[in-house]
Amino acid sequence: MSNVMGRPTHYTNELADKICDAIASSTKGTKKICNENSEFPNQETMFKWLAKHDYFNQQYVRAKQKQVEPLVDSMLDIVEEDADVQRAKLKVDTYKWLACKLVPKLYGQKKDEDNQSESLIEKLIDKL
């Protein structure tokens, strides 16, 4: 008999906090975060917990909003370090899209006086 423990299937607020901390500090998606940490449930279980537990749902929303900061840092690193312009553009565009979805009020498209649409991220990158 094996004493190897499987992934957790029982929800606790403590585990929810750990998952949310991992999300908030990473540029990775939840599937990868869950797969890389044996202490976390699989993504399907995590989504079930989100539907059942208001505390976890609220913490998760905050974590996803905080996740935008590592994304912005990664974009700035890519712009500064990646010599392949096409690859850098694709990476930055992908992160920009994600940031706009995670925190649309801050990073989404806004109209200026000339009716030009520009996000905060585009303004930051233009200044580099």
N, CA, C and O atoms as CSV, one atom per row, in Angstrom:
chain,resi,resn,atom,element,x,y,z
A,1,MET,N,N,0.823,-1.196,0.000
A,1,MET,CA,C,0.000,0.000,0.000
A,1,MET,C,C,0.864,1.255,0.000
A,1,MET,O,O,1.938,1.307,0.599
A,2,SER,N,N,0.366,2.226,-0.673
A,2,SER,CA,C,1.095,3.476,-0.784
A,2,SER,C,C,0.452,4.530,0.105
A,2,SER,O,O,-0.772,4.616,0.204
A,3,ASN,N,N,1.291,5.324,0.743
A,3,ASN,CA,C,0.807,6.423,1.568
A,3,ASN,C,C,0.882,7.751,0.819
A,3,ASN,O,O,0.831,8.815,1.436
A,4,VAL,N,N,1.002,7.694,-0.506
A,4,VAL,CA,C,1.076,8.905,-1.304
A,4,VAL,C,C,-0.279,9.606,-1.260
A,4,VAL,O,O,-1.324,9.011,-1.521
A,5,MET,N,N,-0.220,10.867,-0.925
A,5,MET,CA,C,-1.439,11.652,-0.814
A,5,MET,C,C,-1.800,12.254,-2.158
A,5,MET,O,O,-0.922,12.716,-2.887
A,6,GLY,N,N,-3.071,12.253,-2.490
A,6,GLY,CA,C,-3.531,12.886,-3.718
A,6,GLY,C,C,-3.751,14.371,-3.508
A,6,GLY,O,O,-3.451,14.918,-2.446
A,7,ARG,N,N,-4.263,14.992,-4.504
A,7,ARG,CA,C,-4.574,16.421,-4.418
A,7,ARG,C,C,-5.713,16.632,-3.424
A,7,ARG,O,O,-6.569,15.761,-3.267
A,8,PRO,N,N,-5.727,17.786,-2.753
A,8,PRO,CA,C,-6.799,18.033,-1.776
A,8,PRO,C,C,-8.164,18.154,-2.451
A,8,PRO,O,O,-8.292,18.697,-3.548
A,9,THR,N,N,-9.159,17.640,-1.773
A,9,THR,CA,C,-10.531,17.744,-2.278
A,9,THR,C,C,-11.435,18.459,-1.281
A,9,THR,O,O,-12.603,18.717,-1.571
A,10,HIS,N,N,-10.900,18.777,-0.115
A,10,HIS,CA,C,-11.687,19.463,0.910
A,10,HIS,C,C,-11.240,20.916,1.009
A,10,HIS,O,O,-10.056,21.211,1.169
A,11,TYR,N,N,-12.200,21.799,0.912
A,11,TYR,CA,C,-11.957,23.230,0.931
A,11,TYR,C,C,-11.648,23.717,2.346
A,11,TYR,O,O,-12.269,23.281,3.315
A,12,THR,N,N,-10.680,24.626,2.450
A,12,THR,CA,C,-10.452,25.403,3.677
A,12,THR,C,C,-10.119,26.833,3.257
A,12,THR,O,O,-9.578,27.050,2.173
A,13,ASN,N,N,-10.437,27.801,4.101
A,13,ASN,CA,C,-10.086,29.194,3.812
A,13,ASN,C,C,-8.567,29.357,3.739
A,13,ASN,O,O,-8.063,30.158,2.952
A,14,GLU,N,N,-7.846,28.601,4.556
A,14,GLU,CA,C,-6.381,28.685,4.547
A,14,GLU,C,C,-5.821,28.261,3.187
A,14,GLU,O,O,-4.926,28.915,2.651
A,15,LEU,N,N,-6.342,27.184,2.640
A,15,LEU,CA,C,-5.896,26.724,1.331
A,15,LEU,C,C,-6.311,27.719,0.248
A,15,LEU,O,O,-5.550,27.976,-0.685
A,16,ALA,N,N,-7.499,28.270,0.370
A,16,ALA,CA,C,-7.962,29.289,-0.586
A,16,ALA,C,C,-7.009,30.483,-0.583
A,16,ALA,O,O,-6.674,31.013,-1.643
A,17,ASP,N,N,-6.575,30.905,0.598
A,17,ASP,CA,C,-5.626,32.028,0.704
A,17,ASP,C,C,-4.302,31.695,0.025
A,17,ASP,O,O,-3.729,32.543,-0.660
A,18,LYS,N,N,-3.813,30.479,0.205
A,18,LYS,CA,C,-2.553,30.074,-0.429
A,18,LYS,C,C,-2.677,30.079,-1.950
A,18,LYS,O,O,-1.773,30.534,-2.651
A,19,ILE,N,N,-3.781,29.580,-2.445
A,19,ILE,CA,C,-4.004,29.566,-3.893
A,19,ILE,C,C,-4.051,30.995,-4.415
A,19,ILE,O,O,-3.431,31.309,-5.431
A,20,CYS,N,N,-4.780,31.852,-3.730
A,20,CYS,CA,C,-4.917,33.242,-4.169
A,20,CYS,C,C,-3.585,33.993,-4.093
A,20,CYS,O,O,-3.296,34.822,-4.956
A,21,ASP,N,N,-2.779,33.715,-3.080
A,21,ASP,CA,C,-1.447,34.327,-2.990
A,21,ASP,C,C,-0.584,33.905,-4.175
A,21,ASP,O,O,0.139,34.721,-4.745
A,22,ALA,N,N,-0.663,32.631,-4.540
A,22,ALA,CA,C,0.106,32.128,-5.683
A,22,ALA,C,C,-0.359,32.791,-6.982
A,22,ALA,O,O,0.461,33.141,-7.830
A,23,ILE,N,N,-1.647,32.958,-7.133
A,23,ILE,CA,C,-2.193,33.597,-8.341
A,23,ILE,C,C,-1.749,35.053,-8.419
A,23,ILE,O,O,-1.298,35.516,-9.467
A,24,ALA,N,N,-1.877,35.766,-7.318
A,24,ALA,CA,C,-1.577,37.200,-7.298
A,24,ALA,C,C,-0.116,37.507,-7.607
A,24,ALA,O,O,0.195,38.594,-8.093
A,25,SER,N,N,0.778,36.570,-7.332
A,25,SER,CA,C,2.204,36.841,-7.520
A,25,SER,C,C,2.789,36.194,-8.776
A,25,SER,O,O,4.008,36.157,-8.942
A,26,SER,N,N,1.937,35.690,-9.652
A,26,SER,CA,C,2.414,34.948,-10.825
A,26,SER,C,C,1.804,35.482,-12.113
A,26,SER,O,O,0.734,36.091,-12.105
A,27,THR,N,N,2.498,35.245,-13.211
A,27,THR,CA,C,1.935,35.549,-14.526
A,27,THR,C,C,1.298,34.303,-15.142
A,27,THR,O,O,0.777,34.358,-16.256
A,28,LYS,N,N,1.340,33.190,-14.425
A,28,LYS,CA,C,0.816,31.923,-14.938
A,28,LYS,C,C,-0.693,31.836,-14.740
A,28,LYS,O,O,-1.264,32.512,-13.884
A,29,GLY,N,N,-1.322,30.998,-15.542
A,29,GLY,CA,C,-2.742,30.731,-15.405
A,29,GLY,C,C,-3.011,29.773,-14.257
A,29,GLY,O,O,-2.089,29.149,-13.732
A,30,THR,N,N,-4.284,29.658,-13.865
A,30,THR,CA,C,-4.636,28.822,-12.720
A,30,THR,C,C,-4.362,27.346,-12.968
A,30,THR,O,O,-4.004,26.629,-12.033
A,31,LYS,N,N,-4.519,26.876,-14.187
A,31,LYS,CA,C,-4.260,25.470,-14.475
A,31,LYS,C,C,-2.808,25.124,-14.181
A,31,LYS,O,O,-2.522,24.113,-13.539
A,32,LYS,N,N,-1.906,25.954,-14.646
A,32,LYS,CA,C,-0.478,25.718,-14.428
A,32,LYS,C,C,-0.124,25.860,-12.941
A,32,LYS,O,O,0.652,25.068,-12.406
A,33,ILE,N,N,-0.689,26.855,-12.290
A,33,ILE,CA,C,-0.414,27.067,-10.864
A,33,ILE,C,C,-0.867,25.850,-10.059
A,33,ILE,O,O,-0.136,25.367,-9.194
A,34,CYS,N,N,-2.062,25.361,-10.342
A,34,CYS,CA,C,-2.572,24.182,-9.631
A,34,CYS,C,C,-1.733,22.939,-9.934
A,34,CYS,O,O,-1.433,22.154,-9.035
A,35,ASN,N,N,-1.357,22.762,-11.205
A,35,ASN,CA,C,-0.571,21.585,-11.578
A,35,ASN,C,C,0.824,21.590,-10.969
A,35,ASN,O,O,1.375,20.529,-10.674
A,36,GLU,N,N,1.394,22.757,-10.781
A,36,GLU,CA,C,2.758,22.858,-10.255
A,36,GLU,C,C,2.837,22.733,-8.741
A,36,GLU,O,O,3.931,22.579,-8.198
A,37,ASN,N,N,1.710,22.797,-8.047
A,37,ASN,CA,C,1.724,22.742,-6.589
A,37,ASN,C,C,0.829,21.600,-6.126
A,37,ASN,O,O,-0.396,21.684,-6.219
A,38,SER,N,N,1.438,20.546,-5.633
A,38,SER,CA,C,0.668,19.363,-5.215
A,38,SER,C,C,-0.212,19.638,-3.997
A,38,SER,O,O,-1.093,18.842,-3.672
A,39,GLU,N,N,0.022,20.742,-3.336
A,39,GLU,CA,C,-0.802,21.128,-2.196
A,39,GLU,C,C,-2.153,21.690,-2.647
A,39,GLU,O,O,-3.093,21.762,-1.854
A,40,PHE,N,N,-2.251,22.091,-3.927
A,40,PHE,CA,C,-3.465,22.688,-4.470
A,40,PHE,C,C,-4.312,21.623,-5.164
A,40,PHE,O,O,-3.790,20.609,-5.628
A,41,PRO,N,N,-5.618,21.861,-5.232
A,41,PRO,CA,C,-6.476,20.943,-5.994
A,41,PRO,C,C,-6.234,21.138,-7.489
A,41,PRO,O,O,-5.537,22.069,-7.895
A,42,ASN,N,N,-6.807,20.266,-8.298
A,42,ASN,CA,C,-6.715,20.528,-9.741
A,42,ASN,C,C,-7.633,21.703,-10.081
A,42,ASN,O,O,-8.449,22.126,-9.262
A,43,GLN,N,N,-7.487,22.220,-11.297
A,43,GLN,CA,C,-8.236,23.416,-11.687
A,43,GLN,C,C,-9.748,23.195,-11.635
A,43,GLN,O,O,-10.489,24.091,-11.230
A,44,GLU,N,N,-10.202,22.037,-12.030
A,44,GLU,CA,C,-11.646,21.751,-12.020
A,44,GLU,C,C,-12.211,21.842,-10.603
A,44,GLU,O,O,-13.267,22.438,-10.392
A,45,THR,N,N,-11.516,21.257,-9.643
A,45,THR,CA,C,-11.955,21.321,-8.237
A,45,THR,C,C,-11.926,22.761,-7.751
A,45,THR,O,O,-12.838,23.203,-7.052
A,46,MET,N,N,-10.873,23.499,-8.121
A,46,MET,CA,C,-10.772,24.889,-7.704
A,46,MET,C,C,-11.976,25.690,-8.217
A,46,MET,O,O,-12.543,26.495,-7.479
A,47,PHE,N,N,-12.365,25.470,-9.480
A,47,PHE,CA,C,-13.516,26.188,-10.024
A,47,PHE,C,C,-14.810,25.801,-9.300
A,47,PHE,O,O,-15.685,26.648,-9.118
A,48,LYS,N,N,-14.942,24.555,-8.892
A,48,LYS,CA,C,-16.116,24.140,-8.109
A,48,LYS,C,C,-16.127,24.867,-6.767
A,48,LYS,O,O,-17.175,25.324,-6.310
A,49,TRP,N,N,-14.957,24.969,-6.141
A,49,TRP,CA,C,-14.869,25.685,-4.872
A,49,TRP,C,C,-15.245,27.151,-5.051
A,49,TRP,O,O,-15.914,27.727,-4.193
A,50,LEU,N,N,-14.826,27.756,-6.149
A,50,LEU,CA,C,-15.165,29.159,-6.400
A,50,LEU,C,C,-16.672,29.362,-6.462
A,50,LEU,O,O,-17.187,30.377,-5.993
A,51,ALA,N,N,-17.378,28.394,-7.042
A,51,ALA,CA,C,-18.832,28.487,-7.159
A,51,ALA,C,C,-19.526,28.272,-5.817
A,51,ALA,O,O,-20.614,28.800,-5.585
A,52,LYS,N,N,-18.905,27.506,-4.945
A,52,LYS,CA,C,-19.539,27.154,-3.664
A,52,LYS,C,C,-19.194,28.079,-2.507
A,52,LYS,O,O,-19.993,28.235,-1.583
A,53,HIS,N,N,-18.023,28.689,-2.543
A,53,HIS,CA,C,-17.519,29.400,-1.361
A,53,HIS,C,C,-17.317,30.885,-1.675
A,53,HIS,O,O,-16.412,31.257,-2.422
A,54,ASP,N,N,-18.172,31.719,-1.096
A,54,ASP,CA,C,-18.104,33.162,-1.337
A,54,ASP,C,C,-16.755,33.752,-0.936
A,54,ASP,O,O,-16.214,34.608,-1.637
A,55,TYR,N,N,-16.211,33.293,0.196
A,55,TYR,CA,C,-14.922,33.820,0.654
A,55,TYR,C,C,-13.864,33.598,-0.426
A,55,TYR,O,O,-13.136,34.522,-0.789
A,56,PHE,N,N,-13.784,32.388,-0.929
A,56,PHE,CA,C,-12.792,32.055,-1.947
A,56,PHE,C,C,-13.044,32.864,-3.215
A,56,PHE,O,O,-12.102,33.361,-3.832
A,57,ASN,N,N,-14.287,32.997,-3.598
A,57,ASN,CA,C,-14.623,33.740,-4.800
A,57,ASN,C,C,-14.156,35.185,-4.693
A,57,ASN,O,O,-13.579,35.720,-5.640
A,58,GLN,N,N,-14.397,35.818,-3.559
A,58,GLN,CA,C,-13.981,37.214,-3.356
A,58,GLN,C,C,-12.458,37.343,-3.352
A,58,GLN,O,O,-11.904,38.272,-3.940
A,59,GLN,N,N,-11.788,36.402,-2.684
A,59,GLN,CA,C,-10.322,36.426,-2.641
A,59,GLN,C,C,-9.739,36.196,-4.038
A,59,GLN,O,O,-8.740,36.812,-4.411
A,60,TYR,N,N,-10.365,35.313,-4.794
A,60,TYR,CA,C,-9.905,34.994,-6.147
A,60,TYR,C,C,-10.000,36.224,-7.052
A,60,TYR,O,O,-9.071,36.507,-7.808
A,61,VAL,N,N,-11.104,36.948,-6.982
A,61,VAL,CA,C,-11.271,38.157,-7.790
A,61,VAL,C,C,-10.171,39.152,-7.447
A,61,VAL,O,O,-9.577,39.747,-8.346
A,62,ARG,N,N,-9.891,39.341,-6.173
A,62,ARG,CA,C,-8.813,40.255,-5.760
A,62,ARG,C,C,-7.457,39.760,-6.262
A,62,ARG,O,O,-6.638,40.553,-6.726
A,63,ALA,N,N,-7.221,38.461,-6.170
A,63,ALA,CA,C,-5.943,37.886,-6.617
A,63,ALA,C,C,-5.746,38.099,-8.116
A,63,ALA,O,O,-4.647,38.436,-8.557
A,64,LYS,N,N,-6.807,37.902,-8.900
A,64,LYS,CA,C,-6.691,38.098,-10.344
A,64,LYS,C,C,-6.421,39.574,-10.661
A,64,LYS,O,O,-5.686,39.877,-11.601
A,65,GLN,N,N,-7.003,40.481,-9.896
A,65,GLN,CA,C,-6.737,41.904,-10.099
A,65,GLN,C,C,-5.287,42.232,-9.736
A,65,GLN,O,O,-4.640,43.026,-10.419
A,66,LYS,N,N,-4.784,41.630,-8.674
A,66,LYS,CA,C,-3.390,41.860,-8.270
A,66,LYS,C,C,-2.413,41.235,-9.259
A,66,LYS,O,O,-1.279,41.696,-9.390
A,67,GLN,N,N,-2.843,40.203,-9.943
A,67,GLN,CA,C,-1.975,39.501,-10.887
A,67,GLN,C,C,-1.528,40.414,-12.026
A,67,GLN,O,O,-0.538,40.123,-12.698
A,68,VAL,N,N,-2.227,41.483,-12.242
A,68,VAL,CA,C,-1.876,42.387,-13.323
A,68,VAL,C,C,-0.494,43.008,-13.076
A,68,VAL,O,O,0.211,43.301,-14.041
A,69,GLU,N,N,-0.094,43.213,-11.849
A,69,GLU,CA,C,1.208,43.834,-11.562
A,69,GLU,C,C,2.379,42.974,-12.051
A,69,GLU,O,O,3.272,43.504,-12.712
A,70,PRO,N,N,2.411,41.661,-11.752
A,70,PRO,CA,C,3.493,40.850,-12.342
A,70,PRO,C,C,3.434,40.829,-13.873
A,70,PRO,O,O,4.471,40.739,-14.530
A,71,LEU,N,N,2.228,40.911,-14.445
A,71,LEU,CA,C,2.111,40.953,-15.902
A,71,LEU,C,C,2.753,42.221,-16.472
A,71,LEU,O,O,3.485,42.164,-17.460
A,72,VAL,N,N,2.475,43.350,-15.850
A,72,VAL,CA,C,3.052,44.618,-16.312
A,72,VAL,C,C,4.571,44.574,-16.163
A,72,VAL,O,O,5.289,45.002,-17.066
A,73,ASP,N,N,5.066,44.068,-15.047
A,73,ASP,CA,C,6.515,43.939,-14.861
A,73,ASP,C,C,7.120,43.063,-15.954
A,73,ASP,O,O,8.184,43.383,-16.486
A,74,SER,N,N,6.455,41.969,-16.291
A,74,SER,CA,C,6.948,41.080,-17.344
A,74,SER,C,C,6.968,41.777,-18.702
A,74,SER,O,O,7.896,41.591,-19.489
A,75,MET,N,N,5.942,42.577,-18.968
A,75,MET,CA,C,5.913,43.304,-20.240
A,75,MET,C,C,7.097,44.261,-20.345
A,75,MET,O,O,7.747,44.348,-21.387
A,76,LEU,N,N,7.363,44.966,-19.271
A,76,LEU,CA,C,8.481,45.908,-19.287
A,76,LEU,C,C,9.804,45.170,-19.475
A,76,LEU,O,O,10.678,45.644,-20.201
A,77,ASP,N,N,9.958,44.012,-18.827
A,77,ASP,CA,C,11.166,43.202,-19.008
A,77,ASP,C,C,11.304,42.741,-20.451
A,77,ASP,O,O,12.396,42.787,-21.017
A,78,ILE,N,N,10.213,42.301,-21.043
A,78,ILE,CA,C,10.242,41.822,-22.432
A,78,ILE,C,C,10.677,42.948,-23.368
A,78,ILE,O,O,11.521,42.744,-24.241
A,79,VAL,N,N,10.104,44.123,-23.184
A,79,VAL,CA,C,10.429,45.262,-24.032
A,79,VAL,C,C,11.917,45.605,-23.909
A,79,VAL,O,O,12.562,45.938,-24.903
A,80,GLU,N,N,12.454,45.524,-22.705
A,80,GLU,CA,C,13.854,45.883,-22.470
A,80,GLU,C,C,14.838,44.803,-22.915
A,80,GLU,O,O,15.957,45.118,-23.321
A,81,GLU,N,N,14.430,43.526,-22.842
A,81,GLU,CA,C,15.399,42.447,-22.986
A,81,GLU,C,C,15.283,41.617,-24.264
A,81,GLU,O,O,16.289,41.065,-24.710
A,82,ASP,N,N,14.117,41.508,-24.862
A,82,ASP,CA,C,13.944,40.598,-25.992
A,82,ASP,C,C,14.397,41.266,-27.289
A,82,ASP,O,O,13.831,42.279,-27.699
A,83,ALA,N,N,15.415,40.698,-27.932
A,83,ALA,CA,C,15.956,41.256,-29.170
A,83,ALA,C,C,15.077,40.946,-30.378
A,83,ALA,O,O,15.135,41.657,-31.381
A,84,ASP,N,N,14.276,39.907,-30.297
A,84,ASP,CA,C,13.387,39.535,-31.395
A,84,ASP,C,C,12.122,40.383,-31.287
A,84,ASP,O,O,11.252,40.111,-30.459
A,85,VAL,N,N,12.026,41.406,-32.126
A,85,VAL,CA,C,10.941,42.385,-32.024
A,85,VAL,C,C,9.571,41.741,-32.221
A,85,VAL,O,O,8.634,42.063,-31.490
A,86,GLN,N,N,9.434,40.844,-33.187
A,86,GLN,CA,C,8.140,40.204,-33.439
A,86,GLN,C,C,7.697,39.351,-32.252
A,86,GLN,O,O,6.534,39.394,-31.850
A,87,ARG,N,N,8.625,38.579,-31.696
A,87,ARG,CA,C,8.293,37.741,-30.540
A,87,ARG,C,C,7.931,38.620,-29.340
A,87,ARG,O,O,6.972,38.340,-28.622
A,88,ALA,N,N,8.707,39.683,-29.132
A,88,ALA,CA,C,8.438,40.597,-28.018
A,88,ALA,C,C,7.060,41.233,-28.173
A,88,ALA,O,O,6.312,41.345,-27.202
A,89,LYS,N,N,6.726,41.650,-29.394
A,89,LYS,CA,C,5.423,42.271,-29.637
A,89,LYS,C,C,4.285,41.301,-29.339
A,89,LYS,O,O,3.291,41.680,-28.720
A,90,LEU,N,N,4.426,40.057,-29.776
A,90,LEU,CA,C,3.392,39.058,-29.516
A,90,LEU,C,C,3.220,38.822,-28.012
A,90,LEU,O,O,2.095,38.754,-27.517
A,91,LYS,N,N,4.328,38.700,-27.293
A,91,LYS,CA,C,4.251,38.495,-25.841
A,91,LYS,C,C,3.581,39.685,-25.155
A,91,LYS,O,O,2.681,39.515,-24.332
A,92,VAL,N,N,4.028,40.879,-25.503
A,92,VAL,CA,C,3.482,42.080,-24.874
A,92,VAL,C,C,2.000,42.229,-25.209
A,92,VAL,O,O,1.197,42.550,-24.333
A,93,ASP,N,N,1.635,41.998,-26.467
A,93,ASP,CA,C,0.223,42.099,-26.849
A,93,ASP,C,C,-0.644,41.106,-26.082
A,93,ASP,O,O,-1.766,41.424,-25.689
A,94,THR,N,N,-0.115,39.907,-25.873
A,94,THR,CA,C,-0.855,38.898,-25.104
A,94,THR,C,C,-1.032,39.347,-23.663
A,94,THR,O,O,-2.134,39.257,-23.120
A,95,TYR,N,N,0.032,39.828,-23.038
A,95,TYR,CA,C,-0.064,40.313,-21.662
A,95,TYR,C,C,-0.966,41.545,-21.574
A,95,TYR,O,O,-1.716,41.697,-20.610
A,96,LYS,N,N,-0.894,42.427,-22.579
A,96,LYS,CA,C,-1.765,43.610,-22.592
A,96,LYS,C,C,-3.224,43.199,-22.604
A,96,LYS,O,O,-4.040,43.732,-21.851
A,97,TRP,N,N,-3.542,42.254,-23.461
A,97,TRP,CA,C,-4.916,41.778,-23.552
A,97,TRP,C,C,-5.374,41.234,-22.204
A,97,TRP,O,O,-6.475,41.533,-21.742
A,98,LEU,N,N,-4.513,40.429,-21.581
A,98,LEU,CA,C,-4.865,39.838,-20.290
A,98,LEU,C,C,-5.030,40.920,-19.222
A,98,LEU,O,O,-5.972,40.870,-18.431
A,99,ALA,N,N,-4.139,41.879,-19.195
A,99,ALA,CA,C,-4.241,42.967,-18.205
A,99,ALA,C,C,-5.541,43.747,-18.394
A,99,ALA,O,O,-6.188,44.126,-17.418
A,100,CYS,N,N,-5.917,43.983,-19.634
A,100,CYS,CA,C,-7.176,44.704,-19.917
A,100,CYS,C,C,-8.380,43.913,-19.426
A,100,CYS,O,O,-9.374,44.501,-19.000
A,101,LYS,N,N,-8.303,42.589,-19.481
A,101,LYS,CA,C,-9.394,41.739,-19.016
A,101,LYS,C,C,-9.405,41.642,-17.489
A,101,LYS,O,O,-10.474,41.605,-16.880
A,102,LEU,N,N,-8.231,41.600,-16.872
A,102,LEU,CA,C,-8.159,41.459,-15.412
A,102,LEU,C,C,-8.581,42.733,-14.685
A,102,LEU,O,O,-9.299,42.667,-13.686
A,103,VAL,N,N,-8.150,43.873,-15.169
A,103,VAL,CA,C,-8.454,45.142,-14.511
A,103,VAL,C,C,-8.842,46.171,-15.585
A,103,VAL,O,O,-8.072,47.084,-15.885
A,104,PRO,N,N,-10.028,46.015,-16.154
A,104,PRO,CA,C,-10.420,46.885,-17.266
A,104,PRO,C,C,-10.514,48.361,-16.896
A,104,PRO,O,O,-10.245,49.220,-17.736
A,105,LYS,N,N,-10.885,48.670,-15.674
A,105,LYS,CA,C,-11.007,50.082,-15.292
A,105,LYS,C,C,-9.655,50.780,-15.300
A,105,LYS,O,O,-9.572,51.972,-15.593
A,106,LEU,N,N,-8.598,50.047,-14.980
A,106,LEU,CA,C,-7.262,50.641,-14.934
A,106,LEU,C,C,-6.518,50.478,-16.251
A,106,LEU,O,O,-5.893,51.427,-16.726
A,107,TYR,N,N,-6.575,49.294,-16.848
A,107,TYR,CA,C,-5.761,49.001,-18.024
A,107,TYR,C,C,-6.547,48.876,-19.315
A,107,TYR,O,O,-5.960,48.618,-20.366
A,108,GLY,N,N,-7.851,49.050,-19.265
A,108,GLY,CA,C,-8.667,48.949,-20.468
A,108,GLY,C,C,-8.520,50.169,-21.358
A,108,GLY,O,O,-7.855,51.140,-20.996
A,109,GLN,N,N,-9.136,50.113,-22.503
A,109,GLN,CA,C,-9.071,51.206,-23.468
A,109,GLN,C,C,-9.859,52.412,-22.956
A,109,GLN,O,O,-10.976,52.279,-22.456
A,110,LYS,N,N,-9.259,53.574,-23.090
A,110,LYS,CA,C,-9.918,54.819,-22.715
A,110,LYS,C,C,-9.814,55.781,-23.893
A,110,LYS,O,O,-8.844,55.735,-24.650
A,111,LYS,N,N,-10.794,56.638,-24.046
A,111,LYS,CA,C,-10.780,57.638,-25.117
A,111,LYS,C,C,-10.182,58.934,-24.574
A,111,LYS,O,O,-10.545,59.386,-23.488
A,112,ASP,N,N,-9.273,59.521,-25.328
A,112,ASP,CA,C,-8.735,60.819,-24.935
A,112,ASP,C,C,-9.503,61.940,-25.647
A,112,ASP,O,O,-10.514,61.683,-26.301
A,113,GLU,N,N,-9.020,63.185,-25.519
A,113,GLU,CA,C,-9.732,64.324,-26.098
A,113,GLU,C,C,-9.894,64.197,-27.611
A,113,GLU,O,O,-10.890,64.667,-28.162
A,114,ASP,N,N,-8.943,63.578,-28.285
A,114,ASP,CA,C,-8.995,63.430,-29.738
A,114,ASP,C,C,-9.753,62.174,-30.155
A,114,ASP,O,O,-9.701,61.769,-31.316
A,115,ASN,N,N,-10.456,61.559,-29.205
A,115,ASN,CA,C,-11.225,60.348,-29.456
A,115,ASN,C,C,-10.318,59.172,-29.865
A,115,ASN,O,O,-10.754,58.246,-30.550
A,116,GLN,N,N,-9.063,59.229,-29.437
A,116,GLN,CA,C,-8.121,58.149,-29.706
A,116,GLN,C,C,-8.174,57.173,-28.539
A,116,GLN,O,O,-8.206,57.585,-27.380
A,117,SER,N,N,-8.182,55.902,-28.841
A,117,SER,CA,C,-8.255,54.875,-27.822
A,117,SER,C,C,-6.844,54.426,-27.459
A,117,SER,O,O,-6.075,54.015,-28.327
A,118,GLU,N,N,-6.508,54.506,-26.179
A,118,GLU,CA,C,-5.178,54.098,-25.743
A,118,GLU,C,C,-5.268,53.606,-24.303
A,118,GLU,O,O,-5.920,54.230,-23.466
A,119,SER,N,N,-4.612,52.487,-24.021
A,119,SER,CA,C,-4.624,51.948,-22.665
A,119,SER,C,C,-3.445,52.497,-21.878
A,119,SER,O,O,-2.493,53.024,-22.453
A,120,LEU,N,N,-3.514,52.371,-20.571
A,120,LEU,CA,C,-2.424,52.784,-19.705
A,120,LEU,C,C,-1.157,52.020,-20.038
A,120,LEU,O,O,-0.065,52.586,-20.003
A,121,ILE,N,N,-1.288,50.758,-20.354
A,121,ILE,CA,C,-0.127,49.941,-20.700
A,121,ILE,C,C,0.556,50.494,-21.952
A,121,ILE,O,O,1.783,50.592,-21.993
A,122,GLU,N,N,-0.221,50.853,-22.964
A,122,GLU,CA,C,0.364,51.409,-24.182
A,122,GLU,C,C,1.099,52.706,-23.867
A,122,GLU,O,O,2.169,52.962,-24.419
A,123,LYS,N,N,0.534,53.524,-22.988
A,123,LYS,CA,C,1.199,54.768,-22.601
A,123,LYS,C,C,2.516,54.480,-21.897
A,123,LYS,O,O,3.511,55.160,-22.150
A,124,LEU,N,N,2.539,53.472,-21.006
A,124,LEU,CA,C,3.772,53.106,-20.302
A,124,LEU,C,C,4.837,52.636,-21.283
A,124,LEU,O,O,5.992,53.050,-21.186
A,125,ILE,N,N,4.469,51.786,-22.214
A,125,ILE,CA,C,5.428,51.237,-23.168
A,125,ILE,C,C,5.935,52.326,-24.098
A,125,ILE,O,O,7.109,52.321,-24.468
A,126,ASP,N,N,5.081,53.249,-24.480
A,126,ASP,CA,C,5.499,54.339,-25.349
A,126,ASP,C,C,6.576,55.206,-24.698
A,126,ASP,O,O,7.391,55.811,-25.394
A,127,LYS,N,N,6.580,55.266,-23.376
A,127,LYS,CA,C,7.544,56.111,-22.666
A,127,LYS,C,C,8.919,55.456,-22.571
A,127,LYS,O,O,9.888,56.121,-22.205
A,128,LEU,N,N,9.023,54.165,-22.894
A,128,LEU,CA,C,10.331,53.494,-22.811
A,128,LEU,C,C,11.243,53.872,-23.948
A,128,LEU,O,O,12.374,53.392,-24.017
